[in-house]
Amino acid sequence: MQAMNKVLQGQQYIANFLDQPLGIGSIFRMDDKQSILAREFSDSFPSVDLARYTSTGSRGTLKFSEQASVSITFGASATTTLGESAVALKFKRARTAAGAFNDAFVASLRYDAILEQLRKLWVDQGYVNYRREYFLVFEVVTAASGTFIYSEDRNNEIVLKHTLGEPVTKLADLGSGNFEYVSNTKRTLEIIRTIAHKPLFKAFRFKANWEPEVLG
């Protein structure tokens, strides 16, 4: 996984741009701003079923866009020269995101139920000596498909086109994942997938008093 991509300010979500295999209970090490999969909780405690301590939300379409940060123009509108299967995103601020995921849900771990095992794991593996480097994935967003664009710079203009030529009339249409780049003016990172994936997650590391510190 590349350097951790903290997105959606205020939500503390990290984007899984490279579709790194991960799930609740995955343990990563941050090494020179690179996240390396170190271990799975089940490697140390195969008899502990994390599903027992995981709560799952309902499925639905997740949309991401702040009007103050991103302006969106749909080609199906009569006020633009874009083709009807295109959409233009203008990011007014740096480090902002826009997009949508279809059939998405959140699963979150109640970590307190396994704190004893986590303490033992951290001690046995020596993670306590590098507390700021090791973190545990405790919440994951899973989606059936979606398009998520993250702009590192402000005043960035991006045009996307539906790969099947269907009209694009609303932000939720991006949830199909059937899109490709036409153009962009500055740096972007993106998740564009037509199949099930885990685009976003949350993670925490332990403080010296074993209180969690959420990254992001």
Secondary structure, 3 states (H helix, E strand, C coil): CCCCEEECCCCCEEECCCCCCCCCCEEEEEECCEEEEEEEHHHHCCCCCHHHHEEECCCEEEEECCCCCEEEEECCCCCCCCCCCEEEEEECCCCEEEEEEEEEEEEEECHHHHHHHHHHHHHHCCHHHHCCCEEEEEEEEEECEEEEEEECCCCEEEEEEECCCCCCCCHHHHHHCCEEEEEECCCEEEEEECCCEEEEEEEEEECCCCCEEECC
